[in-house]
């Protein structure tokens, strides 16, 4: 396979971005896979941003929505995922409260804990609470949120 020219890479990256939301880190990774480095990558990414194919705020909003509604992640895990994608906190922090409905978020946690409780065969209430707490913390919910729902 012959190497891509920068204009071919721009076209291919635009096609990649138009199929779904992608952040700058995702696109840079793709460009590196296609054999591009340094300034070429920055130039292609800046063109994609100018043309509206990449928008970090739009990506963060979609990521937050998908992870909390469909993957049923807590705020902490969502923030960690966005940091891994190199989205600046200044971009995603304001969106967290805008996208996440507090009542729905707490209902998701409650439903998750009830489902998990049914699957556990623990006799000891102390052990049951410990397992439920660990489960919810691994899903990215805060300790305070977990305690509020376990005590119900």
N, C-alpha and C positions, 0 to 999 in steps of 0.2 A: 504494500500500500504506500502510495507516495505521500509525502508530508503536505499538510494543508498550508495554503497561503494565508496571510493575515485577513484578507477579505473573505476567504472561504470560512475561516474560523469564526469571523464575526457573524456571518450568515448562519452557520451551524449553531453557534451559541444563542443567537436570537431565536432560532427554531426551538432549541432546548428550553429557553426561558418562556416561550409562548405556550408550551405544553403544561406548565404548572409554575407555581411561585417558587423562585429560587433566590437565595441570597448571594452576595458577592463571594463569600467563601466557597459555596457550591460551584459557582461558575469558574472561579480561579482553579479549583481542583480539576474540573473538566478540561480547562485549557492546558493545565500541566500534563494531563493524560494525553492530550493531543500533541504535546511536544513544544509548547510555548513557555517562555520564561520572561521574567522581569518586566521591562518596559512594554513589550508587546502585550502581555497580559493586562497591565494597567491601562493601556490605550484601548484595548477591546472592551474592558469592563467599563471604562468611563463613557465610551460610546453607547454601550447598552443602557447605562444609567440615564444618559441624556435622552435616549430614544424611548425611555419608559419601560424597557424590558425588565430592568432590575429596579426595585424600590424596597429598601430595607424596612420601611415602616409598614408597607403593605404586606411584606413577607412576615414580619413579626406578628401582625394582627391575625393573619391566617394561621400561623403556627400556634399561637396562643389558643385560638378558637378550636382548632383541630385537637390539640393535646388535652384540653380540659373537657371538651364535650365527647370526643370519640375514644381517646386513649384513657380518659379519666385520671389524668395526672393532676397533682397538686401544684400550687404556685411555685414552690421551691424547685421541683423537678423541671417545670417549664422554664424557669429562669436559668437553670443550669444548662438546659438544652440550647437556649438562645445564646448564652455566653460561649458555648462550644462552637456555635455557628458564627461567632465573632460579631454579634449584633451588639452595639453599644447600649449600656443600661439607660442612657438618656433617650434612646429610641423606644425601648420596650417597657420601661417602668410606667410611663403614663398610660400605655395601652392596656396594661394588666387590669386596672380598675375599670377602664372603658369596656373591655371585652367580656370580662368575667362577671357574671351576675352572682352576687353573694348568696342569695337564696338557692339558686340552682346549684352552685358550687358546694354548698353545705349538704344539699340533698344528694348529690353525687357521692359525697363522702359517706353519708348515712347508708345509702344503698350498697356501696362497696363493703362497708363493715358488716351489714346484715347478711350479705351474700357469703362473706368470708366466715362469719360466725356459724352459718349453716354447714359449711364444709369442714369445720374443725370438730374433732371428736374428743375434746378436752373436758375432763370432769371438773378439775380445779378451776374456780372462777378467776383466781389470781393469774394462773397460767394462760387462761383464755384471754384475759385483758392484755397480758404481755404480748401474746402472739398477734392480737388485733392491732395493738399499738405499733409494733414493729412493721407489720404489713402496711399500715397507713403511712408511716414515716417513709418507708421505701417508695411509696407512690408519690411522695413530695408534699404531703400535707404537714402543717406545723403541729407541734406537740399540743398546743392549746386547742387547736381545732379538733384534734383526735380525742382529747380528754372530754371536750364538750359533747361529742357524739357517743363515746363509750359509756358515759355516765347516764345517758338517756334510758 
